[in-house]
Amino acid sequence: MNKALSKKHIITIISILHFSFSFGQSSEKPIIREGNDAYKQEKYNNAGEKYRSALEVDSTSFKANYNLANALYKQKKVNDAQLEYKKALKKAKTNQEKAKTEYNLGNTYLQNKEYETAQNHYKNALKLNPKDEQARYNYMYAKQKLNEQEKKENKKDDKKQEQKENNQDNKNKKEEQKDDKRQGKSNGNDKKNEGNKKNEQEQQMNEGNTEKKFYDKILDAVEEQEKRTQKKVIKNSKKSYSQNAKNW
C-alpha cells in the first residue's frame, strides 16, 4: 500500500510540474494580446503596462520586450524605448526579429540626431533583410543628415578659428599701438633731451663767448696800459737824456 501511495504521489508531482511549466510558457501570450488591443486603440500607456506584466510572467519573451519598446516609442520616451529595443535584440532568435529591432533602434538614434549610430543600425537591418526598403531609405536619410551635421560642425570650427585669429590680430594691433605710443613718447623725450642738450651747448657757447669777450677786454686794457706805460717811459727817457747831456 505504501508503494502504491508513493507511486501515486510521484505521478501527481510530475503532473503539477508539467502543468505549471506549460502554463508558464503560454500565460504571457493572452497578456500580450491585451496589450496589442490597447496599442491598436492608441492607448500606449495601458499597452506598455500589459507588456510589462507579460515580462513579469516570462522575462525571456522577445515579443513582450519588443512591443513594450514600441509603446514607449509612441509615448515619445525615446531613450526608454532604446533600452528596451536593446534588451529585445538580445532575445531575438530569427533574422526577421533581429532586422525589425535593428531598424527600430536606428529610429531611436535618428530621433536623438545621432545619425552615425542610426546609420549603422539601418545597415545591420539591411544585412539581415536586404529587401527592407524602409531600412534602405532611412539609411540614406541618416547618411545625408550626418553629412549636413558634419558640414555645420566644420563651419562652426572654421568660425571659431576665424574668431580666434581675429582676436589674435586685434591683440597684436593693440600691442603695436602700445609699442608705437611708447616709441613716440621715447622719441619725444629724445627730442626734448636733444633740445635741452643743444640749449646747454648754445648756453655754454654764449658763456664761452662772453668770457672770451671779457678776457679780450682785459687783454685790450692791459695792452693799452702797456702802450701808455711804454710811451711814458720813452718820454721820460728822452727827458733824462736831454738833461744829462745838457748838464754834462
LOLUM-904236 format. One line per 3 residues: number of its first residue (from 1); their letters; for each residue z, y negated, x of N, C-alpha, C, O. Coordinates in steps of 0.02 Angstrom, whole numbers, plus 50000, padded with zeros to 5 digits. Layout:
<pts>
NUM	A	Z Y X Z Y X Z Y X Z Y X ~ ...
</pts>
This chain:
<pts>
1	MNK	50000 50060 50042 50000 50000 50000 50000 49938 50043 49965 49889 50028 ~ 50039 49939 50097 50041 49882 50142 49974 49871 50174 49952 49814 50184 ~ 49940 49927 50190 49874 49921 50220 49825 49889 50171 49783 49849 50191
4	ALS	49831 49907 50108 49787 49880 50056 49799 49806 50046 49751 49768 50038 ~ 49861 49786 50047 49879 49715 50039 49854 49675 50098 49827 49620 50091 ~ 49864 49704 50157 49844 49669 50218 49769 49659 50219 49745 49606 50237
7	KKH	49732 49710 50199 49659 49706 50198 49636 49654 50147 49590 49616 50160 ~ 49669 49654 50088 49652 49606 50035 49666 49535 50057 49629 49489 50042 ~ 49722 49527 50094 49743 49461 50119 49691 49433 50168 49675 49374 50165
10	IIT	49666 49475 50212 49615 49454 50261 49551 49432 50226 49522 49381 50243 ~ 49530 49472 50178 49468 49455 50141 49475 49388 50106 49428 49348 50105 ~ 49534 49375 50077 49546 49312 50043 49541 49253 50091 49510 49203 50074
13	IIS	49570 49259 50151 49568 49205 50201 49496 49191 50222 49475 49133 50226 ~ 49458 49243 50236 49388 49234 50256 49349 49198 50202 49308 49154 50217 ~ 49361 49217 50141 49326 49186 50085 49341 49112 50081 49297 49071 50071
16	ILH	49405 49095 50089 49425 49025 50085 49394 48985 50141 49368 48930 50129 ~ 49396 49011 50202 49367 48976 50260 49292 48967 50251 49266 48913 50266 ~ 49259 49015 50227 49187 49010 50216 49171 48957 50164 49124 48919 50171
19	FSF	49211 48955 50112 49201 48907 50059 49214 48836 50084 49176 48789 50070 ~ 49269 48829 50120 49286 48763 50147 49231 48738 50194 49213 48680 50192 ~ 49206 48783 50235 49154 48764 50283 49091 48743 50246 49059 48694 50264
22	SFG	49074 48781 50194 49014 48765 50156 49022 48698 50120 48976 48658 50116 ~ 49081 48688 50093 49094 48626 50057 49093 48567 50105 49067 48513 50088 ~ 49121 48579 50166 49120 48526 50217 49050 48508 50237 49037 48450 50251
25	QSS	49006 48554 50239 48937 48541 50259 48899 48502 50206 48857 48460 50222 ~ 48912 48515 50143 48870 48487 50090 48904 48430 50051 48871 48397 50011 ~ 48969 48419 50063 49005 48371 50021 48985 48299 50034 48993 48257 49990
28	EKP	48959 48283 50094 48940 48214 50108 48875 48195 50073 48861 48136 50062 ~ 48834 48244 50055 48768 48230 50026 48773 48193 49959 48736 48145 49950 ~ 48815 48213 49913 48821 48176 49850 48844 48104 49861 48823 48058 49826
31	IIR	48889 48095 49911 48914 48028 49926 48857 47985 49954 48850 47926 49938 ~ 48816 48016 49996 48758 47980 50024 48710 47960 49968 48682 47906 49968 ~ 48701 48006 49920 48656 47990 49863 48683 47932 49822 48646 47889 49799
34	EGN	48749 47930 49814 48780 47874 49778 48768 47809 49817 48753 47756 49788 ~ 48775 47813 49882 48760 47754 49925 48688 47733 49919 48674 47673 49917 ~ 48642 47781 49916 48571 47765 49909 48556 47731 49843 48515 47685 49840
37	DAY	48591 47753 49789 48581 47721 49724 48604 47648 49727 48570 47603 49701 ~ 48663 47635 49758 48688 47567 49765 48640 47525 49809 48630 47466 49796 ~ 48613 47557 49859 48566 47522 49905 48504 47499 49867 48480 47443 49877
40	KQE	48477 47544 49824 48417 47527 49786 48430 47469 49738 48385 47430 49722 ~ 48493 47463 49715 48512 47408 49670 48532 47345 49710 48556 47296 49682 ~ 48521 47349 49775 48537 47293 49821 48611 47277 49825 48632 47222 49841
43	KYN	48651 47328 49808 48724 47321 49815 48743 47350 49883 48772 47404 49889 ~ 48725 47311 49935 48728 47337 50003 48800 47348 50027 48813 47394 50066 ~ 48846 47307 50004 48916 47316 50023 48944 47382 49995 48977 47420 50031
46	NAG	48929 47394 49930 48951 47457 49899 48918 47517 49933 48949 47569 49944 ~ 48854 47510 49948 48818 47564 49981 48851 47579 50049 48859 47638 50067 ~ 48868 47526 50085 48900 47536 50151 48965 47573 50145 48981 47615 50187
49	EKY	49004 47558 50093 49068 47593 50083 49057 47668 50070 49094 47710 50094 ~ 49005 47683 50032 48989 47753 50018 48969 47790 50082 48990 47847 50094 ~ 48929 47758 50122 48906 47790 50183 48965 47801 50231 48967 47850 50267
52	RSA	49012 47754 50232 49072 47763 50273 49113 47822 50248 49140 47862 50287 ~ 49117 47827 50182 49154 47884 50153 49121 47949 50172 49155 47999 50186 ~ 49054 47949 50172 49017 48010 50191 49031 48028 50264 49036 48087 50281
55	LEV	49038 47978 50307 49052 47990 50378 49122 48016 50388 49135 48054 50435 ~ 49168 47997 50344 49236 48024 50348 49236 48099 50333 49276 48137 50359 ~ 49189 48118 50289 49183 48189 50273 49147 48226 50329 49168 48281 50348
58	DST	49094 48196 50354 49055 48228 50408 49034 48174 50458 48984 48139 50447 ~ 49071 48168 50511 49058 48116 50561 48994 48128 50600 48971 48084 50636 ~ 48965 48188 50594 48903 48204 50631 48840 48189 50591 48785 48201 50614
61	SFK	48849 48163 50530 48791 48151 50486 48747 48094 50511 48769 48037 50513 ~ 48686 48111 50530 48638 48060 50551 48621 48014 50493 48619 47953 50501 ~ 48608 48042 50434 48587 48003 50376 48640 47952 50356 48624 47895 50340
64	ANY	48703 47973 50356 48758 47927 50337 48761 47869 50386 48770 47812 50366 ~ 48756 47884 50451 48758 47831 50502 48698 47785 50499 48704 47724 50504 ~ 48640 47815 50492 48577 47778 50489 48576 47731 50428 48558 47673 50433
67	NLA	48595 47759 50369 48594 47719 50308 48648 47665 50309 48638 47611 50281 ~ 48705 47680 50341 48757 47629 50349 48731 47570 50390 48743 47512 50373 ~ 48695 47586 50443 48665 47534 50485 48616 47492 50444 48614 47431 50451
70	NAL	48576 47525 50402 48528 47489 50360 48564 47441 50311 48543 47385 50301 ~ 48620 47465 50282 48658 47425 50234 48688 47363 50270 48689 47309 50242 ~ 48713 47373 50330 48741 47317 50368 48687 47267 50388 48698 47206 50387
73	YKQ	48628 47293 50405 48572 47250 50423 48552 47206 50364 48536 47147 50372 ~ 48552 47235 50304 48535 47198 50244 48586 47144 50228 48570 47094 50197 ~ 48648 47155 50251 48701 47105 50241 48701 47053 50297 48745 47011 50302
76	KKV	48649 47057 50339 48641 47011 50396 48697 47019 50448 48710 46973 50487 ~ 48728 47077 50449 48777 47093 50500 48740 47130 50556 48748 47191 50565 ~ 48700 47092 50591 48652 47122 50638 48686 47159 50695 48666 47214 50713
79	NDA	48738 47129 50724 48772 47161 50780 48807 47226 50759 48807 47275 50796 ~ 48838 47225 50699 48870 47286 50674 48818 47340 50661 48828 47399 50675 ~ 48761 47318 50633 48707 47366 50619 48682 47397 50684 48667 47456 50688
82	QLE	48677 47355 50736 48654 47379 50801 48698 47434 50828 48673 47484 50854 ~ 48763 47426 50822 48810 47477 50845 48801 47543 50807 48803 47597 50837 ~ 48791 47537 50741 48783 47598 50701 48717 47633 50715 48713 47694 50714
85	YKK	48664 47593 50728 48600 47624 50746 48605 47663 50812 48575 47716 50820 ~ 48644 47636 50858 48654 47670 50922 48690 47736 50912 48675 47786 50945 ~ 48739 47736 50867 48775 47798 50851 48727 47848 50818 48728 47908 50834
88	ALK	48686 47823 50772 48638 47866 50737 48588 47896 50785 48567 47954 50778 ~ 48567 47856 50835 48518 47880 50884 48545 47940 50923 48507 47986 50939 ~ 48609 47940 50937 48640 47996 50973 48642 48059 50929 48642 48115 50954
91	KAK	48644 48048 50863 48648 48105 50816 48579 48129 50794 48572 48184 50766 ~ 48527 48089 50808 48460 48107 50786 48436 48170 50822 48447 48179 50882 ~ 48403 48212 50784 48378 48276 50812 48303 48278 50816 48275 48302 50866
94	TNQ	48269 48254 50765 48196 48257 50765 48166 48193 50793 48199 48141 50796 ~ 48102 48198 50814 48067 48138 50839 48060 48085 50786 48062 48025 50800 ~ 48053 48107 50724 48047 48059 50669 48111 48018 50661 48109 47957 50652
97	EKA	48168 48053 50663 48232 48018 50658 48242 47970 50717 48265 47914 50708 ~ 48225 47992 50776 48232 47950 50836 48185 47890 50833 48204 47835 50852 ~ 48123 47902 50810 48074 47848 50807 48096 47793 50759 48090 47734 50774
100	KTE	48121 47813 50700 48143 47764 50650 48203 47723 50676 48207 47663 50666 ~ 48248 47758 50710 48307 47724 50736 48288 47676 50792 48315 47621 50796 ~ 48243 47697 50836 48220 47653 50890 48186 47591 50861 48197 47535 50885
103	YNL	48147 47601 50810 48112 47544 50777 48163 47495 50749 48157 47434 50760 ~ 48213 47520 50712 48263 47476 50682 48308 47443 50734 48329 47386 50725 ~ 48322 47478 50788 48359 47448 50843 48319 47389 50872 48347 47336 50888
106	GNT	48254 47399 50878 48210 47345 50901 48216 47284 50855 48216 47228 50879 ~ 48220 47296 50790 48227 47240 50742 48291 47201 50752 48292 47140 50746 ~ 48346 47236 50768 48409 47201 50779 48406 47156 50840 48431 47100 50840
109	YLQ	48374 47180 50893 48367 47140 50954 48318 47083 50943 48326 47029 50972 ~ 48268 47095 50901 48220 47042 50885 48256 46986 50847 48242 46927 50859 ~ 48301 47004 50802 48339 46954 50764 48383 46911 50811 48393 46852 50800
112	NKE	48408 46943 50863 48451 46907 50911 48411 46872 50966 48440 46845 51013 ~ 48344 46873 50960 48299 46841 51007 48304 46871 51077 48291 46838 51128 ~ 48324 46935 51079 48324 46972 51143 48259 47011 51146 48256 47072 51136
115	YET	48205 46974 51159 48138 47000 51150 48120 47057 51198 48084 47103 51180 ~ 48145 47053 51258 48128 47106 51307 48157 47173 51286 48124 47224 51290 ~ 48221 47172 51264 48253 47234 51241 48220 47260 51177 48210 47320 51169
118	AQN	48204 47213 51132 48169 47233 51070 48103 47267 51086 48086 47318 51057 ~ 48066 47238 51133 48002 47265 51154 48010 47337 51181 47969 47380 51166 ~ 48063 47348 51219 48075 47415 51246 48088 47467 51191 48065 47524 51196
121	HYK	48125 47447 51140 48141 47494 51085 48077 47509 51044 48067 47566 51023 ~ 48036 47458 51033 47973 47471 50997 47928 47517 51038 47893 47560 51011 ~ 47930 47509 51103 47890 47552 51147 47914 47625 51141 47875 47672 51138
124	NAL	47981 47632 51140 48009 47700 51132 47988 47731 51065 47973 47790 51061 ~ 47988 47689 51013 47969 47713 50946 47896 47736 50946 47879 47786 50915 ~ 47853 47699 50982 47782 47717 50985 47771 47780 51026 47725 47819 51011
127	KLN	47811 47791 51076 47805 47853 51115 47821 47914 51071 47790 47967 51077 ~ 47871 47904 51028 47892 47959 50983 47844 47967 50924 47834 48022 50899 ~ 47815 47910 50903 47768 47912 50846 47711 47862 50859 47714 47806 50834
130	PKD	47660 47882 50896 47604 47837 50913 47567 47809 50853 47531 47759 50859 ~ 47574 47839 50795 47539 47816 50735 47576 47762 50696 47551 47738 50645 ~ 47634 47743 50719 47675 47693 50684 47646 47624 50697 47658 47594 50750
133	EQA	47608 47598 50649 47576 47533 50656 47626 47475 50653 47616 47424 50686 ~ 47679 47483 50614 47730 47431 50611 47763 47422 50679 47776 47366 50701 ~ 47778 47478 50712 47808 47475 50779 47759 47443 50829 47781 47405 50872
136	RYN	47695 47457 50822 47644 47428 50866 47640 47352 50856 47637 47313 50904 ~ 47640 47332 50792 47635 47260 50776 47697 47224 50803 47691 47171 50834 ~ 47757 47252 50791 47819 47220 50814 47823 47219 50890 47851 47172 50919
139	YMY	47795 47271 50921 47794 47272 50994 47754 47213 51021 47776 47178 51068 ~ 47695 47201 50992 47652 47146 51014 47685 47078 50998 47680 47030 51037 ~ 47718 47076 50941 47752 47014 50921 47809 46998 50970 47816 46941 50991
142	AKQ	47849 47048 50986 47905 47039 51033 47879 47018 51102 47909 46976 51136 ~ 47823 47047 51122 47792 47030 51187 47770 46957 51188 47780 46921 51237 ~ 47739 46935 51132 47717 46865 51126 47777 46817 51129 47776 46767 51164
145	KLN	47829 46833 51092 47889 46791 51091 47924 46789 51159 47951 46738 51179 ~ 47921 46845 51194 47950 46848 51261 47913 46801 51308 47944 46765 51347 ~ 47846 46801 51304 47805 46756 51345 47821 46683 51330 47827 46642 51375
148	EQE	47827 46668 51265 47843 46599 51244 47912 46579 51270 47922 46523 51293 ~ 47959 46625 51266 48027 46612 51289 48028 46598 51364 48062 46552 51387 ~ 47991 46638 51402 47988 46629 51474 47956 46563 51493 47977 46530 51541
151	KKE	47904 46543 51456 47872 46478 51468 47920 46421 51456 47923 46373 51495 ~ 47958 46426 51401 48008 46374 51386 48061 46370 51440 48081 46316 51461 ~ 48084 46428 51462 48134 46430 51515 48107 46401 51580 48142 46366 51616
154	NKK	48044 46416 51594 48013 46389 51655 48006 46313 51650 48017 46277 51699 ~ 47989 46289 51590 47984 46216 51580 48052 46183 51589 48058 46130 51618 ~ 48104 46216 51563 48171 46190 51570 48191 46188 51644 48220 46139 51667
157	DDK	48174 46242 51680 48189 46244 51751 48151 46190 51789 48179 46157 51833 ~ 48087 46181 51770 48046 46129 51802 48075 46060 51788 48077 46016 51831 ~ 48096 46050 51725 48125 45986 51705 48190 45972 51743 48202 45916 51765
160	KQE	48231 46025 51750 48293 46018 51787 48280 46001 51860 48313 45959 51889 ~ 48229 46036 51888 48211 46023 51958 48185 45952 51967 48201 45918 52015 ~ 48143 45931 51919 48116 45863 51921 48172 45811 51916 48173 45761 51952
163	QKE	48219 45824 51870 48275 45779 51862 48318 45777 51925 48342 45724 51945 ~ 48326 45835 51956 48364 45839 52018 48331 45799 52073 48364 45763 52111 ~ 48264 45806 52077 48227 45769 52128 48230 45694 52115 48236 45654 52162
166	NNQ	48224 45674 52051 48229 45603 52033 48297 45575 52051 48302 45520 52078 ~ 48348 45613 52037 48416 45592 52054 48424 45583 52129 48457 45536 52153 ~ 48393 45630 52167 48397 45626 52240 48359 45565 52265 48381 45530 52311
169	DNK	48299 45552 52234 48260 45493 52252 48299 45429 52239 48301 45383 52281 ~ 48331 45426 52180 48371 45367 52162 48428 45358 52211 48445 45302 52230 ~ 48459 45413 52230 48514 45411 52277 48490 45385 52345 48523 45344 52377
172	NKK	48431 45411 52366 48403 45389 52430 48386 45314 52428 48397 45278 52477 ~ 48358 45291 52371 48341 45220 52364 48403 45176 52369 48402 45124 52401 ~ 48456 45199 52336 48519 45161 52338 48546 45157 52409 48571 45106 52431
175	EEQ	48541 45214 52445 48564 45215 52514 48522 45169 52557 48547 45133 52601 ~ 48456 45169 52544 48411 45125 52582 48427 45052 52568 48427 45010 52614 ~ 48441 45036 52504 48459 44968 52486 48523 44946 52520 48529 44889 52543
178	KDD	48572 44992 52522 48634 44977 52557 48622 44965 52631 48650 44919 52661 ~ 48578 45008 52660 48563 45001 52732 48528 44934 52745 48543 44899 52793 ~ 48480 44917 52700 48444 44853 52707 48492 44795 52701 48487 44746 52737
181	KRQ	48539 44801 52654 48587 44747 52644 48631 44739 52705 48645 44684 52728 ~ 48654 44797 52731 48695 44795 52791 48655 44768 52850 48681 44729 52890 ~ 48591 44788 52855 48548 44765 52909 48536 44691 52904 48537 44654 52953
184	GKS	48524 44668 52841 48513 44597 52829 48574 44556 52848 48568 44502 52877 ~ 48632 44582 52831 48694 44548 52848 48704 44546 52923 48725 44496 52952 ~ 48686 44603 52954 48691 44607 53027 48644 44558 53061 48662 44525 53109
187	NGN	48581 44554 53034 48532 44507 53061 48556 44436 53053 48547 44393 53097 ~ 48586 44423 52994 48612 44355 52981 48666 44337 53031 48669 44281 53056 ~ 48709 44386 53044 48762 44373 53093 48733 44364 53162 48757 44322 53201
190	DKK	48681 44404 53178 48649 44397 53243 48618 44328 53251 48625 44295 53303 ~ 48583 44306 53197 48552 44240 53199 48605 44185 53205 48596 44136 53241 ~ 48660 44196 53169 48714 44148 53171 48743 44145 53241 48757 44091 53269
193	NEG	48752 44205 53270 48778 44208 53339 48730 44177 53388 48750 44142 53435 ~ 48664 44190 53377 48614 44160 53421 48616 44084 53415 48611 44047 53464 ~ 48623 44061 53352 48627 43988 53341 48688 43958 53374 48685 43905 53406
196	NKK	48744 43993 53367 48805 43969 53398 48799 43968 53474 48820 43921 53507 ~ 48768 44021 53500 48758 44025 53572 48713 43969 53597 48725 43938 53649 ~ 48659 43957 53557 48613 43903 53575 48647 43836 53574 48638 43794 53618
199	NEQ	48689 43827 53522 48726 43763 53518 48773 43756 53576 48781 43702 53605 ~ 48806 43812 53594 48851 43810 53651 48813 43792 53715 48836 43753 53756 ~ 48754 43825 53722 48713 43811 53782 48692 43737 53784 48694 43705 53836
202	EQQ	48670 43712 53725 48650 43642 53721 48708 43596 53736 48702 43545 53770 ~ 48767 43616 53708 48826 43576 53720 48844 43575 53794 48861 43524 53823 ~ 48839 43637 53823 48853 43641 53894 48803 43600 53935 48821 43567 53984
205	MNE	48740 43603 53914 48688 43564 53949 48703 43490 53942 48698 43451 53990 ~ 48721 43470 53880 48737 43399 53869 48797 43377 53910 48798 43323 53940 ~ 48847 43423 53911 48906 43408 53951 48888 43404 54024 48912 43361 54061
208	GNT	48844 43451 54045 48822 43450 54114 48784 43386 54131 48794 43356 54184 ~ 48740 43367 54085 48702 43305 54096 48748 43245 54099 48740 43200 54140 ~ 48797 43244 54054 48844 43188 54052 48884 43185 54117 48894 43132 54146
211	EKK	48905 43245 54139 48944 43248 54201 48901 43226 54260 48924 43191 54306 ~ 48837 43249 54259 48791 43230 54313 48781 43154 54315 48782 43122 54367 ~ 48771 43128 54254 48762 43055 54249 48823 43018 54275 48818 42966 54308
214	FYD	48882 43047 54260 48945 43016 54282 48949 43015 54358 48966 42965 54389 ~ 48933 43075 54387 48936 43080 54460 48881 43038 54493 48890 43008 54546 ~ 48823 43036 54458 48769 42994 54484 48790 42921 54486 48775 42885 54534
217	KIL	48825 42899 54435 48850 42830 54433 48900 42817 54488 48899 42765 54521 ~ 48943 42869 54498 48993 42862 54552 48958 42857 54620 48975 42815 54662 ~ 48907 42902 54629 48869 42901 54691 48833 42835 54701 48832 42806 54755
220	DAV	48804 42813 54646 48769 42748 54650 48817 42692 54668 48801 42648 54708 ~ 48876 42695 54638 48927 42644 54652 48949 42647 54725 48958 42597 54758 ~ 48958 42711 54749 48978 42720 54819 48925 42694 54866 48938 42659 54914
223	EEQ	48862 42714 54849 48806 42691 54891 48801 42615 54890 48790 42583 54942 ~ 48810 42586 54833 48808 42513 54827 48864 42481 54867 48855 42430 54900 ~ 48922 42513 54864 48980 42488 54902 48967 42493 54977 48984 42448 55016
226	EKR	48936 42550 54996 48921 42560 55067 48871 42508 55092 48877 42481 55147 ~ 48821 42496 55048 48771 42446 55067 48804 42378 55077 48789 42342 55125 ~ 48848 42361 55031 48883 42296 55036 48926 42294 55099 48930 42243 55134
229	TQK	48958 42351 55112 49001 42354 55171 48960 42347 55235 48980 42312 55281 ~ 48901 42381 55236 48858 42377 55295 48834 42305 55306 48833 42279 55362 ~ 48814 42274 55250 48791 42205 55255 48846 42160 55283 48834 42117 55325
232	KVI	48906 42171 55258 48963 42130 55280 48978 42141 55353 48993 42094 55390 ~ 48972 42206 55374 48986 42223 55444 48934 42190 55489 48949 42161 55541 ~ 48870 42197 55466 48816 42167 55505 48825 42092 55511 48816 42062 55564
235	KNS	48844 42062 55456 48854 41990 55455 48911 41970 55501 48906 41921 55538 ~ 48965 42007 55497 49023 41992 55539 49007 42004 55613 49031 41969 55657 ~ 48966 42056 55623 48946 42071 55692 48907 42013 55723 48917 41995 55781
238	KKS	48865 41986 55684 48824 41929 55709 48868 41869 55724 48859 41834 55774 ~ 48915 41859 55680 48960 41802 55691 49000 41811 55757 49007 41763 55796 ~ 49024 41868 55768 49064 41883 55828 49022 41875 55893 49045 41846 55942
241	YSQ	48963 41900 55891 48919 41896 55949 48901 41823 55966 48899 41802 56024 ~ 48889 41790 55914 48871 41719 55924 48928 41681 55952 48918 41641 55998 ~ 48986 41690 55930 49045 41656 55953 49060 41675 56025 49075 41632 56067
244	NAK	49055 41737 56040 49068 41759 56108 49018 41729 56157 49035 41707 56212 ~ 48958 41729 56136 48906 41703 56179 48919 41628 56191 48913 41602 56246 ~ 48935 41598 56136 48948 41527 56141 49009 41515 56184 49008 41470 56226
247	NW	49060 41552 56175 49121 41544 56213 49109 41560 56288 49135 41526 56332 ~ 49071 41609 56298 49059 41629 56368 49018 41577 56405 49003 41585 56464
</pts>
